[in-house]
Amino acid sequence: MWAEGRGGLVGFDGSFLTLIHDGLLPGGTPGRSEKRIPVLQLGAIRWRPAGRRIGLGCIQFVPAGAGERRPLFGRHARNAAGGGNALLFTHRQQPAFEALRKAVEAVLAQRHLAATGTSRPPGPLDAVAGVESLARLLDEGKLTRDEFDVLKSRLLSRLYADLAAGPDRSA
């Protein structure tokens, strides 16, 4: 799967991302560069959609463990153009980049689920089971009331954060 953007291409074969930049490379030198990144080394994908009439979109592949830095307002495109793991695209090119992004995110999600040993992301039923387990430990005298309250509030705050972030995934 390939997506063509402003000044380059991004390809994804299920295991590797291939970024090809044409034109001015980072540092201002003209030419062509190719970079292959194993998808297992990715930590995140930064995404900024393109505007309908004005403005470029940006996709940036962030290595695992890289520090999170938010660009100044209005500088997404300029900052991305200077990095070798990013590519800019127009509104017309955006559907190909959205498909590529979804494919890479699906592989990252599978990797996460395999690493955690679960078959699905945690949901409300997991939080209920957790509170029931804590109540059992409290009844058995293995937890104090204060420990129970602290652990229960942590479980519920995680549940509320998950619910606020998106639709219920526990079904």
Buried (B, 14 or more C-beta within 10 A) or exposed (E): EEBBBBBBBBBBEEEBBBBBBEEEBEEEEEEEEEBEBEBEEBEBBBEBBBEEEEBBBBBBBBEEEEEEEEBEEEEBBEBBBEBBBBBBBBBEBBEBBBEBBEBBBEBBEEEEEEEEEEEEBBBBEBBBEBBEEBEEBBEEEEBEEEEBEEBBEEBBEBBEEBBEEEEEEEE
